[in-house]
């Protein structure tokens, strides 16, 4: 990027003027009566809803789709969207946008009733450039300012048709889109890497502490009469995810890895016993304990909400983490947690420390139970300014140690993914509530010795500290700083030589 001697002209136009001319360039989603929930099916054409859009945090959230049949989609074909189309919310959280991605297996999508679709005329406009223009802070703020504010905020296709946009030449649009898109691509790559690292940590947890695979490998090979060395190799194979039978049969099976890695693997394998014992959970590894989840905690307390302005009691500024913030904090997306003023006495009891766990205890939905959790890392506390509390619909769990804390956090994630949190909530009112007291007493875990917990901490902690999150947030800030400068022409982009 550099100043260009040639003046680049940014021509004012409108979204309506750059829409495709096939009659479906800028359209509403179908009327609600034409797309009732009863029309959803298990698979088919995915429906783009508000949950797939963001306030500029990412181009598209490709999860939690519902589907309609091809027949239903054909009946509503004017509202079909294709890769490169831009989706706007017309009712509810105005300013949300999304760019339909081309990297999914779906060639067609259906826009939901509360969304609108813009198909760009690609002879005059680059869809990615247009997306960055309409998803910028200035555009989002304008949409919200101009909305119909009586009742639920809403806008309409007519408003979008007249929405102003500055358009440089197509070549310049493509250069701007490339710069901003490259930053977003790196952020998305970091997010996928972090998801992989999280999955690796959870896979280790499940193998060691749920399925007891290293113990089973030892027990089965010992029962078969294998030598002590072969029994240890069986456990090493279970830990490394290698075929156990081959490891047992081949004395030099692990010679393909370095001596230090081989020694480290053997030391980890030695921490697992070779037999099981009975417990209230059933069979668990010998010399492990069955323990209520509450015994893993030294302290637990409900969250806080504070005030939106300081007063005589609420004198301390604090970031407040809500359950709705968990996914963004875990994925490294842009952080939008609220800042509030809280009481000093409450802050002393609720200020989050590295290794704490927040659990959502109120909220949920018919498809999502309460009980979502978040492990607090140094990166999260730094990103939120150092002083952080859980929101009032959440609860702080403080484990008895950092090693047990990682184990506890992974256990919470595992049982949530398995749907077991449904058993710990009630819904006497419209809001589901997590039964914390019963959970802490009735959720029994198989607790390994401290040495094995320390080894899990050594291996699992680097996978869950998310060092790439800090880089992603810096990239997000860079993108948000560059966007208004690039789409206004303040910052020129020089053509490639």
C-alpha positions in Angstrom: 0.0 0.0 0.0 1.2 3.4 -0.9 0.1 6.7 -2.2 -0.6 6.5 -5.9 0.2 9.5 -8.2 -3.0 8.7 -10.1 -6.1 10.0 -8.4 -8.5 7.2 -7.8 -12.1 8.4 -8.1 -14.7 7.1 -5.7 -18.1 7.5 -7.3 -21.2 7.8 -5.1 -23.9 5.3 -6.0 -26.5 3.1 -4.2 -26.9 -0.6 -3.5 -29.9 -0.7 -5.8 -27.8 0.6 -8.6 -25.2 -2.1 -8.2 -27.6 -5.0 -7.7 -27.9 -7.7 -10.3 -30.4 -7.0 -13.0 -32.2 -10.4 -13.1 -35.1 -9.2 -11.0 -33.7 -10.9 -7.8 -30.8 -8.6 -7.1 -32.2 -7.1 -4.0 -35.0 -8.9 -2.3 -36.7 -9.8 1.0 -36.7 -13.2 2.5 -40.0 -15.0 2.2 -43.0 -14.0 4.2 -43.1 -15.8 7.6 -46.3 -17.6 6.6 -44.5 -19.1 3.6 -41.6 -20.4 5.7 -43.1 -21.7 9.0 -40.9 -23.9 11.3 -43.0 -26.9 10.2 -41.4 -26.6 6.7 -37.9 -27.4 8.1 -36.5 -30.8 7.3 -33.5 -32.8 8.4 -31.4 -32.0 5.3 -31.7 -30.2 2.1 -31.3 -26.5 1.3 -29.8 -24.5 4.3 -31.6 -21.5 5.5 -29.6 -18.4 6.4 -30.8 -16.9 9.6 -29.6 -14.1 12.0 -27.4 -16.7 13.8 -25.3 -17.0 10.6 -24.6 -13.2 10.5 -22.4 -11.0 12.6 -21.9 -7.3 13.3 -18.7 -7.3 11.2 -16.9 -9.9 13.4 -16.6 -12.5 10.6 -17.9 -12.8 7.1 -20.2 -15.8 7.8 -21.0 -18.2 10.7 -21.4 -21.5 9.0 -23.2 -23.5 11.7 -26.6 -24.2 13.2 -28.3 -24.4 9.9 -31.9 -25.5 9.5 -33.0 -26.9 6.1 -35.9 -26.9 3.7 -36.6 -29.3 0.9 -35.7 -28.6 -2.7 -39.4 -28.3 -3.4 -39.9 -25.6 -0.8 -36.8 -23.8 -2.0 -38.1 -23.8 -5.6 -41.4 -22.3 -4.4 -39.4 -19.5 -2.7 -36.8 -19.2 -5.4 -36.8 -15.4 -5.5 -35.3 -15.5 -2.0 -32.5 -18.0 -2.9 -29.0 -16.9 -2.2 -25.7 -18.1 -3.8 -22.0 -17.8 -2.9 -21.0 -14.1 -3.1 -24.5 -12.8 -2.1 -24.7 -10.4 0.8 -27.3 -11.0 3.5 -28.7 -8.2 5.8 -30.9 -8.4 8.8 -34.2 -6.5 8.4 -35.7 -7.1 11.8 -34.0 -7.5 15.2 -30.3 -7.0 15.4 -29.9 -4.4 12.6 -26.5 -4.0 11.1 -25.8 -7.7 11.0 -24.4 -8.8 7.6 -23.0 -11.9 6.0 -21.3 -12.9 2.8 -22.5 -16.3 1.6 -19.3 -18.4 1.4 -18.2 -20.5 -1.5 -16.2 -23.0 0.6 -19.2 -25.0 1.8 -20.8 -28.0 0.1 -24.0 -26.0 -0.6 -24.5 -24.3 -4.0 -27.8 -22.7 -2.9 -29.2 -21.2 0.3 -32.5 -19.8 1.3 -32.8 -16.4 3.0 -34.9 -16.5 6.1 -38.0 -14.3 6.7 -36.1 -11.7 8.8 -33.2 -11.3 6.3 -32.7 -9.6 2.9 -30.4 -10.5 0.1 -28.2 -8.5 -2.3 -26.8 -10.1 -5.4 -24.2 -7.8 -6.8 -23.8 -7.0 -10.5 -20.3 -8.3 -10.8 -19.6 -6.3 -14.0 -19.5 -3.1 -11.9 -19.0 -4.2 -8.3 -16.9 -6.8 -6.4 -19.1 -8.6 -3.8 -16.3 -8.8 -1.2 -15.6 -5.0 -1.5 -19.4 -4.3 -1.1 -19.5 -6.6 1.9 -16.7 -4.7 3.6 -18.4 -1.4 2.8 -21.8 -2.4 4.2 -20.3 -4.2 7.2 -18.1 -1.3 8.3 -18.9 0.5 11.6 -20.1 3.6 9.7 -22.6 1.6 7.6 -23.8 -0.4 10.5 -24.4 2.7 12.6 -26.3 4.4 9.7 -28.6 1.4 9.3 -29.4 1.4 13.0 -29.9 5.2 13.1 -32.2 5.2 10.2 -34.3 2.2 11.3 -37.9 2.1 12.4 -37.4 2.2 16.1 -41.0 1.7 17.3 -41.1 -1.8 18.8 -38.6 -4.2 17.3 -36.0 -2.4 15.2 -36.5 -3.0 11.5 -35.7 -1.8 8.1 -36.7 -2.8 4.5 -35.6 -3.5 1.0 -36.6 0.0 -0.1 -34.2 1.5 2.4 -31.4 -0.8 1.2 -32.1 0.1 -2.4 -31.2 3.8 -1.7 -28.4 3.0 0.7 -25.3 5.0 -0.4 -22.0 3.4 -1.3 -18.7 4.8 -2.7 -17.4 2.8 -5.6 -14.0 3.1 -7.1 -13.0 1.2 -10.3 -13.5 -2.5 -10.3 -9.8 -3.1 -10.3 -9.4 -0.9 -7.2 -12.3 -2.7 -5.5 -10.6 -6.0 -6.1 -7.3 -4.7 -4.6 -9.1 -3.4 -1.5 -11.1 -6.6 -1.1 -7.9 -8.6 -1.4 -6.2 -6.7 1.4 -9.1 -6.9 3.8 -10.0 -10.5 2.7 -6.4 -11.7 3.3 -6.6 -10.4 6.9 -9.9 -12.1 7.5 -8.6 -15.3 5.9 -5.7 -15.3 8.4 -8.1 -14.7 11.3 -10.3 -17.6 10.1 -7.2 -19.8 9.8 -6.2 -19.0 13.3 -9.8 -19.8 14.5 -9.6 -23.2 12.8 -6.2 -24.0 14.3 -7.5 -23.1 17.7 -10.5 -25.4 17.2 -8.1 -28.2 16.2 -6.0 -27.6 19.3 -9.1 -27.6 21.6 -10.3 -30.8 19.9 -6.8 -32.4 20.6 -7.0 -31.4 24.3 -10.5 -32.9 24.6 -9.4 -36.0 22.7 -6.6 -36.5 25.3 -9.0 -35.9 28.1 -11.6 -38.5 26.8 -8.9 -41.1 26.1 -7.3 -40.8 29.5 -10.1 -39.9 31.9 -13.3 -41.2 30.2 -12.4 -44.2 28.2 -9.3 -45.1 30.2 -7.6 -46.3 27.1 -4.0 -46.5 28.4 -5.2 -48.5 31.5 -7.3 -50.8 29.3 -4.3 -51.4 27.0 -2.2 -52.4 30.0 -4.9 -54.5 31.6 -5.7 -56.4 28.5 -2.0 -57.1 27.5 -1.2 -58.1 31.1 -4.1 -60.5 31.1 -2.8 -62.0 27.8 0.5 -62.7 29.5 2.6 -60.1 27.8 6.0 -59.0 29.2 6.3 -55.9 31.4 8.0 -54.1 28.5 5.2 -55.1 26.1 2.6 -53.9 28.6 4.3 -50.5 28.7 4.5 -50.3 24.9 0.7 -51.0 24.8 0.1 -48.0 27.0 2.5 -45.9 25.0 0.6 -46.9 21.8 -2.8 -46.0 23.4 -1.4 -42.6 24.4 0.1 -42.0 21.0 -2.9 -43.2 19.0 -1.0 -46.0 17.4 -2.0 -49.7 16.9 -1.6 -51.5 20.2 -1.1 -55.0 18.8 1.8 -53.9 16.6 3.4 -52.1 19.5 3.1 -55.2 21.7 4.6 -57.4 19.1 7.5 -55.3 18.0 10.2 -54.5 20.6 11.6 -51.6 18.6 8.2 -50.2 17.6 8.9 -46.7 18.8 12.4 -46.4 17.4 11.1 -44.1 14.6 10.7 -41.2 17.1 13.4 -39.4 18.9 14.9 -40.7 22.1 13.6 -37.8 24.2 10.1 -38.2 22.8 10.3 -41.9 23.4 11.3 -41.4 27.0 8.6 -38.8 27.6 6.0 -41.2 26.2 7.3 -44.0 28.4 7.2 -41.7 31.5 3.6 -40.8 30.7 2.6 -44.4 30.2 4.1 -45.3 33.6 1.6 -43.0 35.3 -1.3 -45.3 34.4 -2.1 -48.4 36.4 -2.6 -51.8 34.8 -5.9 -52.8 36.5 -9.3 -51.5 37.5 -11.3 -51.2 40.8 -15.0 -51.0 41.5 -16.5 -47.6 42.4 -19.9 -45.9 42.4 -19.2 -45.0 38.8 -18.5 -48.6 37.9 -15.0 -49.7 37.1 -12.3 -47.0 37.3 -8.5 -47.3 37.3 -6.9 -48.7 40.4 -5.9 -46.0 43.0 -8.1 -43.4 41.4 -10.9 -41.8 43.4 -14.5 -41.2 42.6 -15.3 -37.7 43.7 -18.2 -35.2 43.5 -17.5 -32.4 41.1 -17.9 -30.0 44.0 -14.8 -31.4 45.7 -12.7 -30.1 42.8 -13.6 -26.5 43.8 -12.3 -24.3 46.5 -14.8 -21.6 45.9 -17.9 -20.8 43.9 -20.2 -17.8 43.8 -22.9 -16.2 41.6 -22.0 -13.5 39.1 -22.8 -9.7 39.0 -24.1 -7.2 36.6 -23.4 -3.8 38.2 -24.5 -0.5 36.8 -24.0 1.2 33.4 -22.8 4.3 35.2 -20.7 4.9 38.3 -22.4 6.0 41.5 -21.5 6.1 45.2 -21.6 2.3 45.5 -20.6 1.2 42.1 -17.1 2.7 41.8 -15.1 0.0 40.1 -15.0 -0.5 36.3 -15.1 -4.1 35.1 -15.7 -6.1 32.0 -18.6 -8.6 32.4 -18.6 -11.9 30.7 -22.0 -13.3 29.7 -22.8 -16.8 28.5 -23.4 -15.3 25.0 -19.8 -14.1 25.0 -18.4 -17.6 25.5 -18.2 -18.7 21.8 -16.4 -15.5 20.7 -13.9 -15.7 23.6 -13.2 -19.3 22.8 -12.9 -18.8 19.1 -10.8 -15.6 19.2 -13.4 -13.5 17.4 -13.8 -9.8 18.2 -14.7 -9.3 21.8 -17.8 -7.3 22.5 -18.3 -7.9 26.3 -20.0 -5.1 28.1 -18.1 -2.7 30.5 -20.0 -2.0 33.7 -19.4 -0.3 37.1 -19.5 -2.7 40.1 -19.2 -2.5 43.9 -15.7 -3.0 45.4 -17.0 -5.6 47.9 -18.6 -7.7 45.1 -15.6 -7.3 42.9 -13.3 -8.7 45.6 -15.3 -11.9 45.7 -16.0 -12.2 42.0 -12.9 -10.9 40.1 -11.8 -13.6 37.7 -8.3 -15.2 38.0 -6.4 -17.3 35.5 -7.6 -20.9 35.9 -11.2 -20.0 37.0 -14.2 -21.4 35.2 -17.4 -19.6 34.4 -20.5 -21.7 34.0 -23.8 -20.4 32.5 -26.6 -21.1 35.0 -29.6 -19.3 33.5 -30.8 -19.0 29.9 -30.5 -21.8 27.5 -33.0 -22.6 24.8 -35.1 -25.6 23.7 -32.1 -26.8 21.8 -29.4 -25.6 24.0 -29.2 -26.4 27.7 -27.6 -24.3 30.4 -24.2 -25.4 31.6 -22.0 -23.9 28.9 -18.6 -23.2 30.5 -15.5 -21.1 29.8 -11.9 -21.6 31.2 -10.4 -18.3 32.0 -6.9 -17.8 30.5 -4.3 -15.1 30.9 -5.1 -14.1 27.3 -8.8 -13.5 28.1 -8.1 -11.4 31.2 -5.5 -9.3 29.3 -7.8 -8.8 26.3 -10.6 -7.6 28.6 -8.5 -5.0 30.5 -7.4 -7.0 33.5 -10.6 -6.6 35.7 -13.3 -9.1 34.8 -16.4 -10.6 36.4 -18.9 -13.2 35.4 -22.4 -11.9 34.6 -25.3 -12.4 36.9 -26.7 -15.4 34.8 -23.3 -17.1 35.3 -21.4 -18.6 38.2 -17.7 -18.6 39.1 -16.1 -21.9 39.8 -12.6 -21.7 41.4 -10.8 -25.1 41.3 -8.6 -26.2 44.1 -5.5 -26.1 41.8 -4.6 -25.2 38.3 -4.0 -28.9 37.4 -7.5 -29.9 38.7 -8.9 -26.8 37.0 -7.9 -27.9 33.5 -9.3 -31.4 34.3 -12.5 -29.8 35.6 -12.9 -27.5 32.5 -12.5 -30.4 30.1 -15.0 -32.5 32.1 -17.6 -29.7 31.8 -17.0 -29.4 28.1 -17.2 -33.1 27.6 -20.5 -33.7 29.5 -22.0 -30.6 27.8 -21.1 -32.1 24.3 -22.6 -35.4 25.4 -26.0 -33.7 26.3 -25.7 -34.6 30.0 -26.3 -31.0 31.2 -30.0 -31.5 30.3 -30.3 -33.6 33.5 -29.2 -30.7 35.7 -31.6 -28.0 34.8 -35.2 -27.1 35.6 -37.6 -24.7 33.9 -40.2 -23.6 36.3 -40.5 -20.2 34.4 -39.7 -19.2 30.9 -35.9 -19.3 31.6 -34.1 -22.5 32.2 -32.0 -22.7 35.4 -29.0 -24.9 36.1 -29.2 -26.8 39.3 -25.8 -25.9 40.6 -26.1 -27.5 44.1 -27.3 -30.8 42.8 -24.7 -30.8 40.0 -21.8 -30.2 42.5 -23.1 -33.1 44.7 -24.3 -35.6 42.1 -21.9 -35.2 39.2 -19.2 -37.8 40.1 -15.9 -37.9 38.3 -13.0 -40.4 38.3 -10.2 -38.4 39.7 -6.6 -39.5 38.9 -3.6 -39.0 41.1 -1.8 -35.7 41.2 1.1 -36.8 39.0 -1.2 -37.7 36.1 -3.1 -34.5 36.5 0.2 -32.6 36.3 1.1 -34.5 33.1 -2.3 -33.6 31.6 -1.7 -30.0 32.5 1.7 -30.2 30.8 0.3 -31.5 27.6 -3.2 -30.0 27.5 -2.5 -26.4 28.8 -0.6 -25.3 25.7 -3.5 -26.5 23.5 -6.0 -24.4 25.4 -4.1 -21.2 26.1 -4.8 -20.0 22.5 -1.8 -17.9 21.8 -3.2 -17.3 18.3 -6.2 -15.5 19.9 -4.0 -12.5 20.6 -2.8 -12.4 17.1 -6.3 -12.7 15.7 -7.5 -9.8 17.9 -4.6 -7.6 16.6 -5.5 -8.6 13.0 -9.2 -7.7 13.7 -8.1 -4.3 15.0 -6.0 -3.8 11.9 -8.8 -4.8 9.6 -11.3 -2.5 11.4 -8.7 0.4 11.2 -8.0 -0.1 7.6 -11.5 -0.6 6.3 -12.9 3.0 6.6 -9.6 4.4 5.2 -9.7 2.1 2.2 -13.4 2.3 1.3 -13.3 6.1 1.6 -10.2 6.6 -0.5 -8.2 8.1 2.4 -5.7 5.3 2.0 -4.8 4.6 -1.6 -3.9 1.1 -2.8 -1.2 1.1 -5.5 -1.7 -1.3 -8.4 0.8 -4.2 -8.7 3.8 -3.3 -10.9 
